[in-house]
Amino acid sequence: MAKKVVASLQTGKGKNYTKCIKMVKSPATGSYSFEEGIVHMDLIKDFFEK
């Protein structure tokens, strides 16, 4: 499925977006989970700072 998402981002206006994945630590249990998002190129830094 990820291949379809990435392939569809390569055409048209999709070139301005990228798929970002970051690791987030749970404060309650201390375990890690992954947060994914398709973010505009200008907002990548904001995505990782949250």
C-alpha angles and dihedrals in degrees: 000000000000089000091059092051094048092044092052090052091061095069131073118329091353090085088079092063133070134190112244127193123188134177116237125194117220111231092208101051103013092232124132128239133178126245118201131192142161103233135183112251092246093056101048094102091052091050092057095042094058 
